[in-house]
Amino acid sequence: MRMVLLEATLLVGCGLAVGVTSSVVGAQLLSSLLFGVAPRDPIRLISAVGALLITGLVAAWWPARRAAKVDPMVALRYE
């Protein structure tokens, strides 16, 4: 289960790094469309990153938890 969660954390982290970078770069292009929000608002960016991180880790944890409960011999005999 730890291996699955570490791999998911790596994938989510890489996705968040690409997303944050592209949002900071693209913020100036879209600044004319934003009303009432600064283009590089750190509070909103941190909250979005936190929400996506939690969602990604829960999405990896849920099936990993279920798979960890299965006896390996039962899984091998099924095949």
C-alpha positions as a LaTeX table, in Angstrom:
\begin{tabular}{lrrr}
\hline
Residue & $x$ (\AA) & $y$ (\AA) & $z$ (\AA) \\
\hline
Met1 & 0.00 & 0.00 & 0.00 \\
Arg2 & 2.90 & 2.31 & 0.78 \\
Met3 & 4.35 & 1.73 & $-2.69$ \\
Val4 & 1.06 & 2.65 & $-4.36$ \\
Leu5 & 0.69 & 5.80 & $-2.27$ \\
Leu6 & 4.28 & 6.90 & $-2.94$ \\
Glu7 & 3.81 & 6.44 & $-6.67$ \\
Ala8 & 0.51 & 8.31 & $-6.56$ \\
Thr9 & 2.12 & 11.13 & $-4.58$ \\
Leu10 & 4.84 & 11.40 & $-7.20$ \\
Leu11 & 2.33 & 11.52 & $-10.04$ \\
Val12 & 0.07 & 14.02 & $-8.27$ \\
Gly13 & 3.09 & 16.16 & $-7.37$ \\
Cys14 & 4.33 & 16.23 & $-10.97$ \\
Gly15 & 0.87 & 17.13 & $-12.20$ \\
Leu16 & 0.53 & 19.89 & $-9.63$ \\
Ala17 & 3.97 & 21.28 & $-10.53$ \\
Val18 & 3.04 & 21.45 & $-14.22$ \\
Gly19 & $-0.37$ & 22.91 & $-13.38$ \\
Val20 & 0.94 & 25.59 & $-11.03$ \\
Thr21 & 3.64 & 26.57 & $-13.49$ \\
Ser22 & 1.21 & 26.86 & $-16.37$ \\
Ser23 & $-1.31$ & 28.76 & $-14.26$ \\
Val24 & 1.28 & 31.31 & $-13.18$ \\
Val25 & 2.47 & 31.75 & $-16.77$ \\
Gly26 & $-1.06$ & 31.89 & $-18.16$ \\
Ala27 & $-2.33$ & 34.26 & $-15.46$ \\
Gln28 & $-1.08$ & 37.31 & $-17.29$ \\
Leu29 & $-2.77$ & 36.22 & $-20.50$ \\
Leu30 & $-6.12$ & 35.88 & $-18.74$ \\
Ser31 & $-5.81$ & 38.85 & $-16.38$ \\
Ser32 & $-8.30$ & 40.89 & $-18.41$ \\
Leu33 & $-10.96$ & 38.20 & $-17.85$ \\
Leu34 & $-10.55$ & 38.01 & $-14.06$ \\
Phe35 & $-12.79$ & 40.29 & $-12.02$ \\
Gly36 & $-12.22$ & 40.64 & $-8.28$ \\
Val37 & $-9.34$ & 38.16 & $-8.19$ \\
Ala38 & $-5.67$ & 38.94 & $-8.60$ \\
Pro39 & $-3.99$ & 36.97 & $-11.39$ \\
Arg40 & $-1.53$ & 35.40 & $-8.96$ \\
Asp41 & $-3.61$ & 35.15 & $-5.80$ \\
Pro42 & $-1.56$ & 32.91 & $-3.47$ \\
Ile43 & $-4.49$ & 31.99 & $-1.18$ \\
Arg44 & $-6.59$ & 30.64 & $-4.04$ \\
Leu45 & $-3.62$ & 28.89 & $-5.61$ \\
Ile46 & $-2.63$ & 27.18 & $-2.35$ \\
Ser47 & $-6.21$ & 26.14 & $-1.64$ \\
Ala48 & $-6.61$ & 24.68 & $-5.13$ \\
Val49 & $-3.31$ & 22.79 & $-4.82$ \\
Gly50 & $-4.36$ & 21.45 & $-1.42$ \\
Ala51 & $-7.75$ & 20.32 & $-2.68$ \\
Leu52 & $-6.23$ & 18.57 & $-5.70$ \\
Leu53 & $-3.54$ & 16.94 & $-3.57$ \\
Ile54 & $-6.07$ & 15.56 & $-1.10$ \\
Thr55 & $-8.34$ & 14.37 & $-3.92$ \\
Gly56 & $-5.48$ & 12.63 & $-5.71$ \\
Leu57 & $-4.24$ & 10.89 & $-2.58$ \\
Val58 & $-7.71$ & 9.72 & $-1.57$ \\
Ala59 & $-8.26$ & 8.45 & $-5.12$ \\
Ala60 & $-5.11$ & 6.34 & $-4.76$ \\
Trp61 & $-5.66$ & 5.31 & $-1.14$ \\
Trp62 & $-9.19$ & 3.93 & $-1.57$ \\
Pro63 & $-8.38$ & 1.15 & $-4.10$ \\
Ala64 & $-5.00$ & 0.45 & $-2.46$ \\
Arg65 & $-6.73$ & $-0.17$ & 0.86 \\
Arg66 & $-9.18$ & $-2.57$ & $-0.76$ \\
Ala67 & $-6.40$ & $-4.39$ & $-2.63$ \\
Ala68 & $-4.31$ & $-4.74$ & 0.55 \\
Lys69 & $-7.15$ & $-6.65$ & 2.22 \\
Val70 & $-7.10$ & $-9.42$ & $-0.41$ \\
Asp71 & $-5.10$ & $-12.51$ & 0.47 \\
Pro72 & $-2.30$ & $-12.94$ & $-2.12$ \\
Met73 & $-2.92$ & $-16.67$ & $-2.45$ \\
Val74 & $-6.60$ & $-16.09$ & $-3.21$ \\
Ala75 & $-5.65$ & $-13.57$ & $-5.89$ \\
Leu76 & $-3.12$ & $-15.95$ & $-7.43$ \\
Arg77 & $-5.54$ & $-18.87$ & $-7.45$ \\
Tyr78 & $-8.19$ & $-16.75$ & $-9.16$ \\
Glu79 & $-5.98$ & $-16.36$ & $-12.20$ \\
\hline
\end{tabular}
